[in-house]
Amino acid sequence: MARDPKIAYVLLRNAHFGPRLASSVELCVRDLVLYSRYARSTLVACPPVDEPFAGVEIATIADVSLGGNIAKALGVARLLRRRGIDIAVVENHLPAAALIAATSGARVLLHSHAYETAPRGAAGVGGARLKVAPLAGLAFVSEDALARFRDNFPFTRAPMRAIPNGLDMGAWSATEPKDASILSVGRALADKGHIEAMAAIASALKTRPGWSARFILSATDREPGTVRKLRDAAEASGGRVRIDANLPHAEVKAAWEKSAIGLALTKTPEPFGRTALEALASGAALISSGLGGLAEVCGPCAVTVDPNDAGGLAAALGALMDAPDRRADLARAGRKRVEALFDIRAVARRMDDFIDACVGEGRAGS
């Protein structure tokens, strides 16, 4: 009987593989490893972290003074050779994935949580061909992200698969009754729709004294102007709107499980939308822009709005606040959708099967 493949997930850029400051990428990797049938032969190569996730073996990627991510990628290649890794799953970094594939002796998958930028001009296309050529496979977090990559990189010959984020629904509670509260979670960037969410909330709260709202923001250093606008609006609410920043995921999860309404109002297409997934899992009635992968996450189980239509957004939010039966229907449907389509055991099995196919040893379906 063939041994289990030795697998390494590789996190290069700005990663915090631990419960204190994990982003959606790190959470996705943790879950795929913990629920993999190959968990015992899998490690995560990542930057140093004070408190890593429990139950996952890590190998630290040393910081470098020169060479940036390319130098780190070469260091990862040496690490993979030392550890006898069969296949490396490189997160969100196509150039590094190509370099690791060319220098490590391991088969390499790119695991993309973003829209890969289309190459421009003959030189750009030539460079892109060189990057995808050594890859054993490419996994994307949504069918939308996969379709865009196929359009932008039509010369790619490696197998490709859409594999979403998953959740352990046994760990997510849809406790009732919910607090009369609205929650918006995400990076503090203008295109995430928080400014529009704040305006709609301010309008809706005027005539609904029993309600409150909360924003949980990350990446607050990237757009100080956006953060300042949000904090100014929160201060004008008389304490009814709260803003927190850079909370551990456990606290974000607890906030979702208490909130009656969730907002996921990204103004540009979203490659996936883990925030929306967590809202549905927690039994929050969700209002979403439905752009990109958000449509795959939500299906018909959310109220879809145009985040740039201020009047329509405020009206949709107010109507949902005033309709407890509608909220309950959305909450039940959303949770059932996550249980049916995004259970982490099924998602991890899909990734394992794809790894099997890319290793090429006929383990798929075993």
C-alpha positions in Angstrom: 0.0 0.0 0.0 1.4 3.4 -1.0 2.4 5.8 1.8 0.4 9.0 2.3 1.9 11.9 0.4 3.9 14.4 2.3 2.2 17.8 1.8 3.2 21.3 2.7 0.9 24.3 2.5 3.1 27.4 2.0 2.1 30.9 3.3 4.6 33.6 2.2 3.1 37.1 2.4 1.9 38.8 5.5 0.6 35.6 7.0 -0.3 35.1 10.7 -1.0 31.4 11.1 -2.5 31.6 14.5 -5.8 32.4 16.2 -4.9 35.9 17.2 -4.8 37.6 13.8 -5.6 35.0 11.2 -7.1 36.2 7.9 -9.5 34.1 5.8 -6.6 32.6 3.9 -5.0 31.2 7.1 -8.3 30.0 8.4 -9.0 28.2 5.2 -5.5 26.5 5.3 -6.0 25.5 8.9 -9.3 23.9 8.2 -8.1 22.1 5.1 -5.2 20.6 7.0 -7.2 19.6 10.2 -9.9 17.8 8.2 -7.6 16.3 5.6 -7.2 12.5 5.4 -3.5 13.4 5.1 -3.4 15.6 8.2 -0.7 13.5 9.8 1.7 13.9 6.9 1.0 17.6 6.3 2.8 20.7 7.5 2.3 24.4 7.1 5.3 26.5 6.1 4.7 30.0 7.3 6.4 33.1 8.8 7.2 33.0 12.6 4.1 33.2 14.8 3.9 33.6 18.6 0.9 31.2 19.0 0.3 28.9 16.0 -3.0 27.1 15.5 -3.2 23.9 17.6 -3.1 20.5 15.9 -1.1 21.6 12.8 2.6 21.0 12.4 4.4 24.2 11.2 7.8 24.9 9.7 9.0 28.5 10.0 10.0 30.4 7.0 12.9 32.6 8.0 12.7 36.3 7.3 15.2 37.7 4.7 16.8 41.1 4.5 17.2 41.0 0.7 15.2 39.5 -2.1 11.7 39.6 -0.6 9.3 36.9 -1.5 11.6 35.4 -4.2 14.4 34.8 -1.6 11.7 33.4 0.8 10.6 31.1 -2.0 14.1 29.8 -2.5 14.3 29.2 1.2 11.0 27.3 1.1 12.3 25.1 -1.8 15.3 24.1 0.4 12.9 23.3 3.3 10.8 21.2 1.1 13.7 19.2 -0.2 15.0 18.6 3.4 11.6 17.4 4.5 11.0 15.2 1.5 7.7 16.9 0.6 5.9 15.4 -2.4 3.5 18.3 -3.1 3.4 21.9 -2.0 0.3 24.0 -2.0 1.4 27.6 -2.4 -1.1 30.2 -1.2 -1.9 33.2 -3.3 1.5 33.8 -5.0 1.9 32.7 -8.5 5.6 33.8 -9.0 6.7 32.0 -5.8 4.7 28.9 -6.8 6.5 28.8 -10.1 9.9 29.3 -8.5 9.3 26.6 -5.9 8.1 24.2 -8.6 11.3 24.8 -10.5 13.7 24.4 -7.6 12.2 22.2 -4.9 11.7 18.8 -6.5 8.1 18.8 -5.2 5.0 19.0 -7.3 3.4 22.4 -6.7 -0.2 23.6 -6.7 -1.2 27.2 -6.7 -4.1 27.8 -4.3 -5.6 31.1 -5.3 -7.9 33.2 -3.1 -7.8 36.2 -5.4 -8.4 37.2 -9.0 -5.1 36.6 -10.8 -4.3 39.7 -13.0 -4.3 39.0 -16.7 -1.0 39.4 -18.5 -0.5 42.3 -20.9 1.4 42.4 -24.1 3.6 39.7 -25.6 6.2 40.0 -22.8 3.5 39.6 -20.2 2.0 36.6 -21.8 5.4 35.0 -22.2 6.2 35.6 -18.6 2.8 34.2 -17.5 3.4 31.0 -19.6 6.7 30.5 -17.8 5.0 30.9 -14.4 2.1 28.4 -15.0 4.1 25.8 -17.0 5.8 24.1 -14.0 2.7 23.9 -11.9 1.0 20.5 -11.3 -2.4 22.1 -10.6 -4.3 25.2 -9.6 -7.1 25.4 -7.1 -9.4 28.4 -6.8 -11.9 29.4 -4.1 -14.8 29.8 -6.4 -16.1 28.9 -9.9 -16.0 32.6 -10.6 -12.3 32.9 -9.8 -11.6 29.8 -11.8 -13.6 31.1 -14.8 -11.7 34.4 -14.8 -8.4 32.6 -14.7 -9.3 30.4 -17.6 -10.2 33.6 -19.6 -7.1 35.4 -18.6 -4.6 32.5 -18.9 -6.0 30.4 -21.7 -2.7 28.7 -22.3 -2.6 27.0 -18.9 -2.5 23.2 -19.3 -2.4 22.1 -15.7 -5.6 20.7 -14.1 -7.7 23.3 -12.4 -10.4 23.0 -9.7 -12.8 25.2 -7.7 -12.6 24.3 -4.0 -14.3 26.8 -1.7 -13.7 27.5 2.0 -15.5 25.2 4.4 -16.7 25.3 7.9 -17.2 22.8 10.7 -20.9 23.4 11.2 -20.8 21.4 14.5 -18.7 24.3 15.9 -21.1 27.1 14.6 -24.2 27.9 16.6 -27.3 29.6 15.3 -28.6 30.4 18.8 -31.9 32.1 19.1 -33.2 34.6 20.0 -30.6 36.9 18.3 -29.6 40.3 19.6 -31.3 43.1 17.7 -28.0 44.0 16.1 -26.3 44.4 12.7 -22.8 43.2 12.0 -20.3 44.1 9.2 -16.9 42.4 9.2 -14.0 42.8 6.9 -10.9 44.7 5.9 -11.3 48.5 6.4 -11.1 49.3 2.7 -13.4 51.6 0.6 -14.4 48.8 -1.8 -15.7 46.6 1.0 -18.8 48.7 1.4 -18.4 49.7 5.0 -19.1 53.4 4.3 -22.3 52.5 2.5 -23.2 50.1 5.3 -22.7 52.8 7.9 -24.9 55.3 6.0 -27.7 52.7 5.7 -27.4 51.8 9.4 -27.5 55.4 10.5 -30.7 55.9 8.5 -32.3 52.8 9.8 -31.4 53.3 13.5 -33.2 56.7 13.6 -36.6 55.1 13.8 -35.7 51.8 15.4 -34.5 52.5 19.0 -34.1 48.9 20.0 -31.4 48.1 17.4 -27.6 48.6 17.4 -24.7 47.9 15.0 -21.1 46.7 15.1 -18.2 46.8 12.7 -15.3 44.5 13.1 -12.5 45.7 10.9 -9.0 44.4 9.9 -6.2 46.0 7.9 -7.0 49.3 9.5 -3.6 50.8 8.6 -4.2 50.7 4.8 -6.8 53.4 4.4 -6.7 55.7 7.3 -9.3 58.0 5.7 -11.9 55.2 5.5 -11.3 54.3 9.1 -11.6 57.9 10.2 -15.0 58.3 8.4 -16.3 55.2 10.0 -15.2 56.2 13.5 -16.7 59.7 13.0 -20.0 58.2 12.0 -19.9 55.8 14.9 -19.3 58.6 17.4 -22.3 60.5 16.0 -24.5 57.5 16.7 -24.8 58.1 20.4 -23.2 54.8 21.3 -25.4 52.7 19.1 -22.7 51.8 16.6 -19.5 50.1 17.8 -16.2 49.7 16.0 -13.6 47.1 16.9 -10.4 46.3 15.1 -8.2 43.3 14.6 -10.0 40.9 16.9 -9.2 37.2 17.2 -11.4 35.0 15.0 -13.0 33.5 18.1 -14.4 36.9 19.0 -15.6 37.5 15.4 -17.3 34.1 15.5 -19.1 35.0 18.7 -20.2 38.3 17.3 -21.7 36.5 14.3 -23.6 34.1 16.5 -25.3 36.9 18.3 -26.2 39.2 15.4 -29.6 39.1 13.8 -28.5 40.8 10.5 -25.2 40.6 8.6 -23.9 42.8 5.8 -21.5 41.8 3.1 -21.5 44.7 0.7 -18.3 44.5 -1.3 -18.6 46.9 -4.2 -16.4 45.0 -6.5 -16.5 41.2 -7.3 -15.3 39.1 -4.4 -13.3 35.9 -5.2 -15.2 34.1 -2.5 -16.6 35.8 0.6 -15.8 33.9 3.8 -17.5 36.7 5.8 -20.8 35.9 4.1 -20.3 32.1 4.7 -19.8 32.7 8.4 -22.9 35.0 8.5 -25.0 32.2 7.0 -23.5 29.6 9.3 -24.3 31.6 12.3 -28.0 32.1 11.4 -27.7 35.8 10.6 -30.1 37.1 8.0 -27.7 38.4 5.3 -27.8 41.4 3.0 -25.1 41.0 0.2 -24.0 42.7 -2.9 -23.9 39.3 -4.5 -20.8 40.1 -6.7 -18.4 37.5 -7.8 -18.1 34.5 -5.5 -20.6 36.0 -3.1 -23.3 34.7 -5.4 -21.9 31.2 -5.0 -21.8 31.5 -1.3 -25.3 32.9 -0.8 -27.4 31.6 -3.6 -31.0 32.6 -2.9 -30.4 32.7 0.8 -29.6 36.5 1.2 -31.1 39.8 0.3 -29.2 41.1 -2.7 -28.7 44.8 -3.1 -26.6 47.3 -5.1 -24.3 48.8 -2.4 -24.0 52.0 -4.5 -27.8 52.6 -4.3 -28.0 54.4 -0.9 -31.8 54.6 -0.9 -32.3 51.0 -1.9 -29.8 49.7 0.6 -31.3 51.7 3.5 -34.8 50.5 2.5 -33.7 46.9 2.3 -32.0 47.1 5.7 -35.0 48.7 7.3 -37.4 46.3 5.8 -35.4 43.3 7.2 -35.1 44.9 10.6 -38.9 45.2 10.7 -39.6 41.6 9.5 -38.6 38.9 12.1 -40.3 36.1 10.1 -38.3 37.0 7.0 -35.1 37.1 9.0 -35.9 33.7 10.5 -36.6 32.2 7.0 -33.3 33.6 5.6 -31.4 32.3 8.7 -32.8 28.8 8.3 -32.2 28.7 4.6 -28.7 30.1 4.8 -27.6 27.6 7.5 -29.0 24.7 5.5 -27.1 25.9 2.4 -23.8 26.0 4.3 -24.4 22.5 5.7 -25.2 21.1 2.3 -22.5 22.8 0.2 -19.7 24.0 2.5 -19.2 21.4 5.1 -15.5 21.3 5.8 -15.3 17.5 5.7 -16.6 17.5 2.1 -14.5 20.5 1.1 -11.3 18.9 2.6 -12.0 15.7 0.7 -12.3 17.6 -2.5 -8.9 19.2 -1.9 -7.4 15.8 -1.0 -8.8 14.2 -4.1 -7.3 17.1 -6.2 -3.9 16.6 -4.5 -4.1 12.9 -5.3 -4.8 13.6 -8.9 -1.9 16.1 -9.1 0.5 13.7 -7.3 -0.5 11.2 -10.0 -0.5 8.1 -7.9 -4.1 7.1 -8.3 -5.3 7.7 -4.8 -8.4 9.7 -5.9 -11.6 8.2 -4.4 -9.6 5.9 -2.1 
